[in-house]
C-alpha cells in the first residue's frame, strides 16, 4: 500500500484530493492541515515522516493571501519556504518523493507566449518570491514542482464563488481585462497529480521523471473579464460587467499581466489529458449546483 501525506488538506486542491481519494484504492492517505501538522516545525515534520514512512508527500500547504503577504512577509516565508525545506528534508530522510504545488506568479515577464518550465523567473511580490524560494528548496532535494494558475474549486474561497455571490447582489461589476492567463479547476489538477503518482508506483520510467518543474493549468487562454462573463453566461445571471485596466484597481501586490503556461512537458512525460477551461468551469458549476 502506497502511503501519501497531503499537507494543506483543507485547501482547494487538498479538498479535491480528499474527494478523489476513493478512486485510488491502492493509496493510503493522511490529510493534514496546520492543526494536525505544522510544516514550519522541522522536528514535528520529521517525526511524522518517520512514524508513517510516507512514499509521497503532496504539499498543498501555502500562504496564499497575495496582498496580505506584503505586510506579513515573515509568516509567508515560514510557510512557503521554511515549511517546504522541512518537508523536502523529511522526504529525503525516509526516501519519499515530494510534489510541491506552486504558482504562475513566479513568472512576471513581458512576454506574450506561454511560459515554459525553463523560462526566467521574475517574482514581483512577497507571495511570488516566497513561492519561488520554496520551489528551489523542493528542487534542491529532488522534488517535483507543479506550477499552476488561477485555481478555483467548489471548496474554499475563489473567483468563481465571488462572482456568483456578487452577480446575485449587484447590478454592475467592474472586472480587470488586461491580465491574461488560464483558470484551473482544482479537481482535474488533483487527479493529474494522483495519476502521475500511480504511474510512478507501477513504472520505473515514470518514477524517474518525478523531479524538476512541470506546468499544469486548464487548456486555453482568457482574461479575468472574460472568465467572469463565462461564469455569468453559464449560470444565466444578468449583470452589467464593465472591463477595467489593472491600473484602475490598484492592489498591494503586483499581478502578472500574462501568465499562460505551456503544458507540453507534463502531457508528454505522463500522457496527461488536460480539459479546456470552459469545460472545467461547467463541471465545477454543476458541482456547486448539486
C-alpha positions as a Markdown table, in Angstrom:
| # | Residue | x | y | z |
|---|---|---|---|---|
| 1 | Unk | 0.0 | 0.0 | 0.0 |
| 2 | Unk | 1.5 | 3.3 | -1.1 |
| 3 | Unk | 1.4 | 5.9 | 1.7 |
| 4 | Unk | 0.8 | 9.5 | 0.9 |
| 5 | Unk | 0.9 | 12.6 | 3.0 |
| 6 | Unk | -1.2 | 15.6 | 1.8 |
| 7 | Unk | -0.4 | 18.8 | 3.6 |
| 8 | Unk | -2.8 | 21.7 | 3.3 |
| 9 | Unk | -5.6 | 19.2 | 3.2 |
| 10 | Unk | -8.4 | 21.7 | 3.9 |
| 11 | Unk | -7.5 | 24.0 | 0.9 |
| 12 | Unk | -9.0 | 23.9 | -2.5 |
| 13 | Unk | -6.6 | 21.3 | -4.0 |
| 14 | Unk | -6.4 | 19.4 | -0.7 |
| 15 | Unk | -10.1 | 19.0 | -0.6 |
| 16 | Unk | -10.3 | 17.8 | -4.2 |
| 17 | Unk | -7.6 | 15.2 | -3.4 |
| 18 | Unk | -9.8 | 14.1 | -0.5 |
| 19 | Unk | -12.8 | 13.8 | -2.8 |
| 20 | Unk | -10.8 | 11.8 | -5.4 |
| 21 | Unk | -9.1 | 9.5 | -2.8 |
| 22 | Unk | -11.7 | 6.8 | -3.1 |
| 23 | Unk | -10.8 | 6.4 | -6.8 |
| 24 | Unk | -7.3 | 5.3 | -5.8 |
| 25 | Unk | -7.7 | 2.2 | -3.5 |
| 26 | Unk | -4.0 | 1.3 | -3.7 |
| 27 | Unk | -3.2 | 4.6 | -1.9 |
| 28 | Unk | -3.3 | 5.2 | 1.8 |
| 29 | Unk | -3.8 | 8.9 | 2.5 |
| 30 | Unk | -3.1 | 11.1 | 5.5 |
| 31 | Unk | -4.6 | 14.5 | 5.1 |
| 32 | Unk | -3.3 | 17.2 | 7.4 |
| 33 | Unk | -3.7 | 20.9 | 7.9 |
| 34 | Unk | -1.7 | 23.2 | 10.2 |
| 35 | Unk | -3.8 | 22.0 | 13.2 |
| 36 | Unk | -2.5 | 18.4 | 12.7 |
| 37 | Unk | 0.9 | 19.1 | 11.3 |
| 38 | Unk | 2.7 | 22.4 | 11.4 |
| 39 | Unk | 5.1 | 22.2 | 8.5 |
| 40 | Unk | 7.2 | 25.1 | 9.9 |
| 41 | Unk | 8.2 | 22.8 | 12.8 |
| 42 | Unk | 11.1 | 20.7 | 11.4 |
| 43 | Unk | 11.1 | 18.2 | 14.3 |
| 44 | Unk | 7.3 | 17.6 | 14.1 |
| 45 | Unk | 7.6 | 17.1 | 10.3 |
| 46 | Unk | 10.5 | 14.6 | 10.6 |
| 47 | Unk | 8.7 | 12.7 | 13.4 |
| 48 | Unk | 5.6 | 12.3 | 11.3 |
| 49 | Unk | 7.6 | 11.0 | 8.3 |
| 50 | Unk | 9.5 | 8.5 | 10.4 |
| 51 | Unk | 6.2 | 7.3 | 12.1 |
| 52 | Unk | 4.2 | 6.8 | 8.9 |
| 53 | Unk | 7.0 | 6.1 | 6.4 |
| 54 | Unk | 5.4 | 8.0 | 3.6 |
| 55 | Unk | 6.1 | 7.2 | 0.0 |
| 56 | Unk | 4.9 | 10.6 | -1.3 |
| 57 | Unk | 4.1 | 14.0 | 0.0 |
| 58 | Unk | 1.9 | 16.4 | -1.9 |
| 59 | Unk | 2.4 | 19.8 | -0.4 |
| 60 | Unk | -0.7 | 21.9 | -0.9 |
| 61 | Unk | 0.0 | 24.0 | 2.2 |
| 62 | Unk | 0.8 | 27.6 | 1.3 |
| 63 | Unk | 0.4 | 31.2 | 2.4 |
| 64 | Unk | -1.8 | 32.3 | -0.5 |
| 65 | Unk | -3.2 | 35.7 | 0.7 |
| 66 | Unk | -1.3 | 37.5 | -2.0 |
| 67 | Unk | -1.9 | 41.1 | -0.8 |
| 68 | Unk | -1.7 | 40.4 | 2.9 |
| 69 | Unk | 1.7 | 38.8 | 2.3 |
| 70 | Unk | 3.1 | 42.2 | 1.5 |
| 71 | Unk | 2.8 | 43.1 | 5.2 |
| 72 | Unk | 3.1 | 39.6 | 6.6 |
| 73 | Unk | 6.3 | 38.6 | 4.9 |
| 74 | Unk | 7.7 | 36.6 | 7.9 |
| 75 | Unk | 4.7 | 34.3 | 8.1 |
| 76 | Unk | 4.6 | 33.9 | 4.3 |
| 77 | Unk | 8.3 | 32.9 | 4.3 |
| 78 | Unk | 7.8 | 30.5 | 7.2 |
| 79 | Unk | 5.0 | 28.6 | 5.4 |
| 80 | Unk | 6.1 | 28.9 | 1.7 |
| 81 | Unk | 9.9 | 28.5 | 2.3 |
| 82 | Unk | 10.8 | 27.0 | 5.7 |
| 83 | Unk | 7.8 | 24.6 | 5.5 |
| 84 | Unk | 8.9 | 23.3 | 2.1 |
| 85 | Unk | 12.5 | 23.0 | 3.3 |
| 86 | Unk | 11.3 | 20.9 | 6.2 |
| 87 | Unk | 9.1 | 18.7 | 4.0 |
| 88 | Unk | 11.9 | 18.2 | 1.5 |
| 89 | Unk | 14.4 | 17.3 | 4.2 |
| 90 | Unk | 12.0 | 14.8 | 5.7 |
| 91 | Unk | 11.3 | 13.3 | 2.3 |
| 92 | Unk | 15.0 | 12.8 | 1.8 |
| 93 | Unk | 15.4 | 11.2 | 5.2 |
| 94 | Unk | 12.8 | 8.5 | 4.6 |
| 95 | Unk | 13.1 | 8.1 | 0.8 |
| 96 | Unk | 9.8 | 9.8 | -0.1 |
| 97 | Unk | 9.0 | 11.8 | -3.1 |
| 98 | Unk | 7.9 | 15.4 | -2.7 |
| 99 | Unk | 5.3 | 17.0 | -5.1 |
| 100 | Unk | 5.3 | 20.8 | -4.5 |
| 101 | Unk | 2.3 | 22.8 | -5.7 |
| 102 | Unk | 3.4 | 26.2 | -7.0 |
| 103 | Unk | 2.2 | 29.2 | -9.0 |
| 104 | Unk | 2.4 | 31.2 | -12.2 |
| 105 | Unk | 3.2 | 34.3 | -10.2 |
| 106 | Unk | 6.9 | 33.3 | -10.2 |
| 107 | Unk | 6.9 | 34.4 | -13.9 |
| 108 | Unk | 6.4 | 38.1 | -14.3 |
| 109 | Unk | 8.0 | 38.9 | -17.6 |
| 110 | Unk | 6.9 | 41.0 | -20.5 |
| 111 | Unk | 6.5 | 38.1 | -22.9 |
| 112 | Unk | 3.3 | 37.1 | -24.7 |
| 113 | Unk | 3.9 | 33.4 | -25.4 |
| 114 | Unk | 3.1 | 30.6 | -22.9 |
| 115 | Unk | 5.8 | 30.2 | -20.3 |
| 116 | Unk | 7.9 | 27.0 | -20.4 |
| 117 | Unk | 9.5 | 25.5 | -17.3 |
| 118 | Unk | 12.9 | 26.8 | -18.1 |
| 119 | Unk | 11.8 | 30.4 | -18.7 |
| 120 | Unk | 13.3 | 33.1 | -16.5 |
| 121 | Unk | 11.5 | 33.8 | -13.2 |
| 122 | Unk | 11.0 | 37.3 | -12.0 |
| 123 | Unk | 8.8 | 37.4 | -8.9 |
| 124 | Unk | 7.3 | 40.8 | -8.1 |
| 125 | Unk | 5.6 | 40.2 | -4.8 |
| 126 | Unk | 6.3 | 38.7 | -1.4 |
| 127 | Unk | 4.0 | 35.8 | -2.3 |
| 128 | Unk | 5.7 | 35.2 | -5.6 |
| 129 | Unk | 9.2 | 35.5 | -4.1 |
| 130 | Unk | 8.5 | 33.1 | -1.2 |
| 131 | Unk | 6.8 | 30.5 | -3.6 |
| 132 | Unk | 9.9 | 30.6 | -5.8 |
| 133 | Unk | 12.2 | 30.1 | -2.9 |
| 134 | Unk | 10.0 | 27.2 | -1.8 |
| 135 | Unk | 10.3 | 25.7 | -5.3 |
| 136 | Unk | 14.0 | 26.0 | -5.1 |
| 137 | Unk | 14.1 | 24.2 | -1.8 |
| 138 | Unk | 12.0 | 21.3 | -3.2 |
| 139 | Unk | 14.1 | 21.1 | -6.3 |
| 140 | Unk | 17.3 | 21.0 | -4.3 |
| 141 | Unk | 16.2 | 17.7 | -2.7 |
| 142 | Unk | 15.0 | 16.1 | -5.9 |
| 143 | Unk | 11.4 | 17.2 | -5.6 |
| 144 | Unk | 8.8 | 17.7 | -8.3 |
| 145 | Unk | 7.3 | 21.2 | -8.7 |
| 146 | Unk | 4.0 | 21.7 | -10.4 |
| 147 | Unk | 3.2 | 25.3 | -11.2 |
| 148 | Unk | -0.5 | 26.2 | -11.9 |
| 149 | Unk | -2.6 | 29.3 | -12.3 |
| 150 | Unk | -5.9 | 30.9 | -11.3 |
| 151 | Unk | -7.1 | 28.0 | -9.2 |
| 152 | Unk | -10.8 | 27.6 | -8.3 |
| 153 | Unk | -12.9 | 24.8 | -6.8 |
| 154 | Unk | -16.3 | 24.1 | -5.3 |
| 155 | Unk | -14.3 | 24.2 | -2.0 |
| 156 | Unk | -13.0 | 27.3 | -0.2 |
| 157 | Unk | -12.9 | 30.9 | -1.4 |
| 158 | Unk | -12.1 | 31.7 | -5.1 |
| 159 | Unk | -13.0 | 33.9 | -8.1 |
| 160 | Unk | -15.9 | 31.7 | -9.3 |
| 161 | Unk | -17.7 | 31.8 | -5.9 |
| 162 | Unk | -17.1 | 35.5 | -5.5 |
| 163 | Unk | -18.5 | 36.2 | -9.0 |
| 164 | Unk | -21.6 | 34.1 | -8.2 |
| 165 | Unk | -22.2 | 36.0 | -5.0 |
| 166 | Unk | -21.6 | 39.5 | -6.5 |
| 167 | Unk | -23.6 | 38.6 | -9.6 |
| 168 | Unk | -26.6 | 37.9 | -7.3 |
| 169 | Unk | -26.0 | 41.0 | -5.2 |
| 170 | Unk | -25.2 | 43.7 | -7.7 |
| 171 | Unk | -26.4 | 45.1 | -11.0 |
| 172 | Unk | -23.0 | 46.3 | -12.2 |
| 173 | Unk | -19.4 | 44.9 | -11.7 |
| 174 | Unk | -16.0 | 46.1 | -12.9 |
| 175 | Unk | -13.5 | 43.3 | -13.8 |
| 176 | Unk | -9.9 | 43.6 | -15.0 |
| 177 | Unk | -9.5 | 42.7 | -18.6 |
| 178 | Unk | -5.7 | 43.2 | -19.2 |
| 179 | Unk | -4.4 | 40.3 | -17.1 |
| 180 | Unk | -4.3 | 37.2 | -19.3 |
| 181 | Unk | -4.0 | 33.6 | -18.1 |
| 182 | Unk | -5.9 | 30.4 | -17.7 |
| 183 | Unk | -8.4 | 29.4 | -15.0 |
| 184 | Unk | -7.7 | 26.0 | -13.5 |
| 185 | Unk | -10.3 | 23.8 | -11.8 |
| 186 | Unk | -8.6 | 22.1 | -8.9 |
| 187 | Unk | -10.3 | 18.7 | -9.4 |
| 188 | Unk | -8.6 | 17.7 | -12.7 |
| 189 | Unk | -5.3 | 19.2 | -11.3 |
| 190 | Unk | -5.6 | 17.0 | -8.2 |
| 191 | Unk | -6.5 | 14.0 | -10.4 |
| 192 | Unk | -3.4 | 14.7 | -12.6 |
| 193 | Unk | -1.2 | 14.5 | -9.6 |
| 194 | Unk | -2.7 | 11.3 | -8.4 |
| 195 | Unk | -2.4 | 9.8 | -11.9 |
| 196 | Unk | 1.3 | 10.7 | -12.0 |
| 197 | Unk | 1.9 | 9.1 | -8.7 |
| 198 | Unk | 0.0 | 6.0 | -9.7 |
| 199 | Unk | 2.2 | 5.7 | -12.8 |
| 200 | Unk | 5.3 | 6.2 | -10.7 |
| 201 | Unk | 4.4 | 3.2 | -8.5 |
| 202 | Unk | 4.0 | 0.9 | -11.4 |
| 203 | Unk | 6.6 | 2.2 | -13.9 |
| 204 | Unk | 10.2 | 3.0 | -13.1 |
| 205 | Unk | 10.4 | 5.2 | -16.2 |
| 206 | Unk | 7.6 | 7.4 | -14.9 |
| 207 | Unk | 9.2 | 7.4 | -11.4 |
| 208 | Unk | 12.4 | 8.7 | -12.8 |
| 209 | Unk | 10.5 | 11.7 | -14.2 |
| 210 | Unk | 9.3 | 12.8 | -10.7 |
| 211 | Unk | 11.7 | 15.7 | -10.3 |
| 212 | Unk | 12.0 | 19.1 | -11.8 |
| 213 | Unk | 9.4 | 21.7 | -12.8 |
| 214 | Unk | 6.2 | 20.9 | -14.6 |
| 215 | Unk | 3.2 | 23.1 | -15.6 |
| 216 | Unk | -0.4 | 22.2 | -15.2 |
| 217 | Unk | -3.4 | 24.5 | -15.9 |
| 218 | Unk | -6.5 | 24.0 | -17.9 |
| 219 | Unk | -6.2 | 24.5 | -21.7 |
| 220 | Unk | -7.0 | 27.8 | -23.4 |
| 221 | Unk | -6.4 | 31.5 | -22.6 |
| 222 | Unk | -8.7 | 34.2 | -21.2 |
| 223 | Unk | -8.8 | 37.3 | -19.1 |
| 224 | Unk | -10.5 | 37.8 | -15.7 |
| 225 | Unk | -13.2 | 39.8 | -17.5 |
| 226 | Unk | -14.0 | 37.0 | -20.0 |
| 227 | Unk | -13.8 | 34.5 | -17.2 |
| 228 | Unk | -16.4 | 36.4 | -15.2 |
| 229 | Unk | -18.6 | 36.7 | -18.3 |
| 230 | Unk | -18.4 | 32.9 | -18.9 |
| 231 | Unk | -19.5 | 32.3 | -15.3 |
| 232 | Unk | -22.5 | 34.6 | -15.6 |
| 233 | Unk | -23.5 | 33.2 | -19.0 |
| 234 | Unk | -23.3 | 29.6 | -17.8 |
| 235 | Unk | -25.5 | 30.4 | -14.8 |
| 236 | Unk | -27.8 | 32.8 | -16.7 |
| 237 | Unk | -27.0 | 35.7 | -14.3 |
| 238 | Unk | -27.8 | 39.1 | -15.7 |
| 239 | Unk | -25.3 | 41.7 | -14.6 |
| 240 | Unk | -23.6 | 44.6 | -16.3 |
| 241 | Unk | -19.9 | 43.8 | -16.4 |
| 242 | Unk | -17.5 | 46.6 | -17.3 |
| 243 | Unk | -13.9 | 46.0 | -18.3 |
| 244 | Unk | -11.2 | 47.9 | -16.5 |
| 245 | Unk | -7.4 | 48.1 | -16.6 |
| 246 | Unk | -5.2 | 46.9 | -13.8 |
| 247 | Unk | -4.2 | 50.5 | -13.1 |
| 248 | Unk | -7.8 | 51.2 | -12.2 |
| 249 | Unk | -7.8 | 48.6 | -9.5 |
| 250 | Unk | -4.5 | 49.0 | -7.5 |
| 251 | Unk | -3.5 | 46.2 | -5.1 |
| 252 | Unk | -0.7 | 46.0 | -2.6 |
| 253 | Unk | 0.9 | 43.1 | -4.6 |
| 254 | Unk | 1.6 | 43.2 | -8.3 |
| 255 | Unk | -0.2 | 40.6 | -10.5 |
| 256 | Unk | 1.4 | 39.1 | -13.6 |
| 257 | Unk | 0.0 | 40.7 | -16.8 |
| 258 | Unk | 0.4 | 37.5 | -18.7 |
| 259 | Unk | 0.8 | 34.1 | -17.1 |
| 260 | Unk | -0.3 | 31.4 | -19.6 |
| 261 | Unk | 1.6 | 28.2 | -19.0 |
| 262 | Unk | 2.9 | 25.8 | -21.6 |
| 263 | Unk | 1.8 | 22.2 | -20.6 |
| 264 | Unk | 3.7 | 20.3 | -23.3 |
| 265 | Unk | 6.2 | 18.8 | -20.8 |
| 266 | Unk | 3.7 | 17.2 | -18.4 |
| 267 | Unk | 1.5 | 15.9 | -21.2 |
| 268 | Unk | 4.4 | 14.3 | -23.0 |
| 269 | Unk | 6.0 | 12.9 | -19.8 |
| 270 | Unk | 2.9 | 11.3 | -18.3 |
| 271 | Unk | 0.3 | 11.2 | -21.0 |
| 272 | Unk | -1.9 | 13.7 | -19.1 |
| 273 | Unk | -5.0 | 14.9 | -20.9 |
| 274 | Unk | -6.0 | 18.4 | -19.9 |
| 275 | Unk | -9.5 | 19.8 | -20.3 |
| 276 | Unk | -10.4 | 23.1 | -21.8 |
| 277 | Unk | -11.1 | 25.8 | -19.2 |
| 278 | Unk | -14.7 | 26.4 | -20.1 |
| 279 | Unk | -15.5 | 22.7 | -19.9 |
| 280 | Unk | -13.9 | 22.5 | -16.4 |
| 281 | Unk | -15.9 | 25.6 | -15.4 |
| 282 | Unk | -19.1 | 23.9 | -16.4 |
| 283 | Unk | -18.1 | 20.9 | -14.4 |
| 284 | Unk | -17.4 | 23.0 | -11.3 |
| 285 | Unk | -20.7 | 24.9 | -11.6 |
| 286 | Unk | -22.6 | 21.6 | -11.8 |
| 287 | Unk | -20.9 | 20.5 | -8.6 |
| 288 | Unk | -21.9 | 23.8 | -6.9 |
| 289 | Unk | -25.5 | 23.4 | -8.1 |
| 290 | Unk | -25.8 | 19.8 | -6.9 |
